[in-house]
């Protein structure tokens, strides 16, 4: 059986716990919650909620960057949200 993983889930304007529940019902085993220039304040609680419900959740943030004159979205996944540096 192939596992479902989704590493680009935006949650702005939605109940993040409901996003996790929907992913679980859909058979997703791991996911990255991607904030646009920001991460969820209660991310530790969300990661723990996912763990309890059988989902591995990674933190993520999407930042616009300019490379050689082109604006692109850089997606960073799995960083330590407690590290302020």
Number of C-alpha atoms within 10 A of each C-alpha: 3 4 8 13 16 13 17 16 15 17 18 14 6 9 10 17 15 11 14 24 17 12 20 18 8 10 13 18 18 20 23 21 26 23 20 15 11 12 17 18 9 9 16 14 12 19 20 14 17 22 14 10 13 13 21 17 24 19 22 26 22 19 13 13 12 10 8 6 7 9 10 12 13 12 16 14 17 13 11 10 14 7 6 5 4
